[in-house]
Amino acid sequence: MDLRKPIAINKKYKPVLIFKDEVELKECVSIQEAAHYLKGYTLCTAMPYRHIMNGIILDETWVHEGVSYRFTTDPEVKKQKLDAMRDQHRDRF
């Protein structure tokens, strides 16, 4: 299933869409807001920041207590993050 991708309006805010079992749950203006929201929503003890980043950049699904969460962002934001990761870790890519 192709999930909706938000469009970044400016350079400061990188929008993130959160999907719960393939149904759109919430649109956040930043990765930090998405992490804070999910921590409260799922009652996690830690921020799920890494899960969101892996979902956005690597298209991974996060499964928490039997529920799958997926994350999308603007394709241009994803490309910028991947380019930055390649520049930092040339030996891994």
N, C-alpha and C positions, 0 to 999 in steps of 0.2 A: 504494500500500500504506500502510495506517495503522500508524504505528510506536507502540510502547508509550511512555507518558509517565510518568516517576516523579512521586512526590508529595513535596513539601518538608515535612519534619517540623518544622523550626523556622526562624527567620529567618536564622540564621547560615549554614547549609549550603543551597546551591541545587544539587540533584542534576542530573547530566547523564548521559544515555545516549548511548553511541557505537555507531553501526551501521556495519558494513563490508559493502558490497554488499547492503544490506537485511537483514543478519543481525546480531543484537545481539552486540557485541564486549565491552563493559565498561560497568558503572555506576560513576560517580565521584561523590563527595560534593560536589564543587565544580567550577567552571570551571577554576580553577587546577590542580586535580588532573588533570582531563581533558587540559589542555594539556601538563603534564609527562609523562603517560602516552603521549600521542600522539607527542610529540617522541622519546621512546625507542623506541616501537613502529615509527614510520615512518623513524627515523634522520634526521629533519629537522635542519638546522643552526640553525633558529630555532623559537621556540615558536609553534605554530599557533593562538594565542589569537584572532586576528581571524577565522580561518576557523570556529572554534567559535562565537564570538559571532554571526557572520552566519548560521550554520546554525541556531542557537537562535532568534534574533530574526526573521530574514528567511526562514527555511526554505530556505536555499541549500544545495546539495550541494558538498562539497569533493572535487575529483578530484586524487589524488596518485599519480603513477606508474601510471596506468591503473586505479586502485581508487577507488571512490566512497565517501565517508564522509558520514554524516548524523548530526545531533545533535538530541536532544529534551530538554526539561526540563518542569517543572511548568507548566501553563498560567497559573497565577497569577503565577509568577516571570516568565514571558514578558510578561504584561500589565504588570507593574511596570516592567520594563526598557523597554518601548515607551513607557509614560507618561513615564518619566524622560527618554528621548531626545526626546520631543515637547516637554517643558518646556525642555530645553537648546537645542534647534534648531527653534524654532517656524517659522522661515522655510523649512525643508526639508520639513515635513510638512503 
